[in-house]
Amino acid sequence: MGDLLLVRHGETEWSVSGQHTSWTDLPLTQRGEEQAKSLAPLFADRTFALALTSPLGRAIRTAELAGLYGAVPDPDLHEWDYGAYEGVTTVEIHRTRPDWYLWNDGVPTGPAGHPGESPAEVGRRADRVLQRIVPALDGGDVVLVAHAHFLRVLTARYLELPAADGRLFQLATGTVSRLSTEHDRPVIAEWNATAVATPVHP
């Protein structure tokens, strides 16, 4: 069985400011582009049984710059729908809801087409992704290029944990993480790897 590689897209202006970014399709910053390019050596001379990306431009651009050509957009890899909290920082939310915590409380309904999601709803999307890629893992490694909160939820579900346990896995921009198995049990093999860190194992 192959490994599952998770790539968080490179830096954007809102990832720096801490604003919740779901459907707002900001471009990568210059540093974000450099982060994405720096990942290319980790994927050089490798083939994947399947490569998928979020449909959002910041993820697609990261895949391209990292050399993951031909990655197929998958709508289920979209970031958590933050509803009314799109573009809002946690600090700002705490001014009126001091006890608010995304992983427990979800988000309020936003504008038309963006009702917001609970942790369980994001977890169901992650489950759909995992169900679809299992056959591909039988043929080799799979790589997903997407977003921090979604990939954290997907990691929790891969490890057979509740979706809200994604809170345990901080994920930096422009990094690669590797989910694997040990004695047929799901494990985290590497986390937040960069081009200057230990290369992702082939």
URJO-V11087 format. One record per run of one state. SS is the DSSP state (H for helix, E for strand, - for the rest). FROM is the first residue (numbers start at 1). TO is the last residue. Records with the same first field share a line. If there is no record, write none. Layout:
SS: FROM-TO  FROM-TO
This chain:
-: 1-3  9-11  18-18  20-27  29-29  39-39  44-49  54-56  66-71  74-74  78-82  86-88  95-101  106-118  138-141  147-147  159-162  169-175  183-184  194-202
E: 4-8  12-12  19-19  28-28  50-53  72-73  89-89  142-146  176-182  185-193
H: 13-17  30-38  40-43  57-65  75-77  83-85  90-94  102-105  119-137  148-158  163-168
